[in-house]
Amino acid sequence: MIDSADRFDRIRQTEFHELEDSAYLNAASLGPLPQRSRAAVTDYAARRARVQTMSDADFVEPAKHARTAAARLIGATPEEIALGPNTSFGINVAATGLQVPRGSIVLASEGEFPANVYPWMNRDRLRLELVPRTAEGWPDEDRLLERIAAGGVSILATSSVQFHTGFRANLERLGRVCRQHDTFLVVDAIQSLGCLPMDVRQSGADVVATGGHKWLCSPFGSGFAFVRREIQERLDPQFIGWYSMHAGREFEALTGYEWGFVPDASRYEVGTLAQQDLIGFAESVSVLLEAGVSGIRNHVDALLEPLRNWILEHPEVSSLSSFDPSRRSGIVSFRPPAVERVYRELQRAGVVCSVREGGIRIAAHLYNTSRHIELVLEVLETRAAEGWG
């Protein structure tokens, strides 16, 4: 039996070997394509060049495989998956289509990523209400739930993990209160899927949206939305694709124009999909499932522990992330003195990370090793010893 350490080593060597000379700690911005995904996309492109050998199945099977992969990842069924190019696709499906009374309140926390704010602002029949964050800068879930209980809130929009602090939402708690008050729960999951396990049944989410290019290590233009089966009749498609209809599934007779949506979430897909990206997406998800998302979470948590400890030992460095085990994610953000200088020093040392909202963001994934975190700590130790000047 192969233990998790050996399995991760094998995956690094076979799928991510081109990262060997880099301390790539930027999964929250962009993930690398695994070798198998690159090969599958390249093979499909070669077959596209021999278009005379392709058949109708080449327009159907990639999407089927991608829906199945997405469903396995989150504990859903393929019939609850709508494929799209990014997170904004899924958020807009919810923002434009959920049947709620005019003037309904959409509740969200201050500090949400813009993809989970602007689509709600764009709906003049809805009112977006932003709840102030805690003193630490994290979503104030107590205040969010109190506001829902007070009435008038039709939709709660939240991220499963905040993009700049890595703060992890208690989706089960949020979902439980939302169900009690007939409030839709819409989740932006791009900063958690692939690194943290998600079970949509336990979370109570009605819509989950994600793009594939970050923690899912998938091609640009790949992503999906989960739409819970029980609400699909309460979420109207606003952009109609020919393949959204029953009649569109009969390639030999398409001009009957019989109105009627297919009885699953593919009704929200618009027209012909990017088949090559979906092939890469399914292969990338297969890598994550092979590694085991729970194992990835444990691996990443162990990698980041020395960094968390170092931050706690240096009071001049502010932690922007929660170190509560129930709130951790694959992101640790912190604000040292002279942020920009420290960031440049990290870059010079070969560490690839980001600055977000005034803090340095370290985002580790399955392809990272302890040596990568050691490089970060070496830079921090040097800067601290020199007085951060």
Secondary structure, 3 states (H helix, E strand, C coil): CCCHHHHHHHHHHHHCHHHCCCEECECCCCCCCCHHHHHHHHHHHHHHHCHHHCCCHHHHHHHHHHHHHHHHHHCCCHHHEEEECCHHHHHHHHHHHECCCCCEEEEEECCCCHHHCHHHHCCCCEEEEEECCCCCCCCCHHHHHHHHHHCCEEEEEEECECCCCCCECCHHHHHHHHHHCCCEEEEECCCCECCECCCHHHHCCCEEEEECCCCCCCCCCCEEEEECHHHHHHECCCCCCHHHEHHHHCCCCCCCCCCCECCCHHHHCCCCCCHHHHHHHHHHHHHHHHHCHHHHHHHHHHHHHHHHHHHHCCCCCEECCCCCHHHCCCEEEEECCCHHHHHHHHHHCCEECEEECCEEEEECCCCCCHHHHHHHHHHHHHHHHCCCC
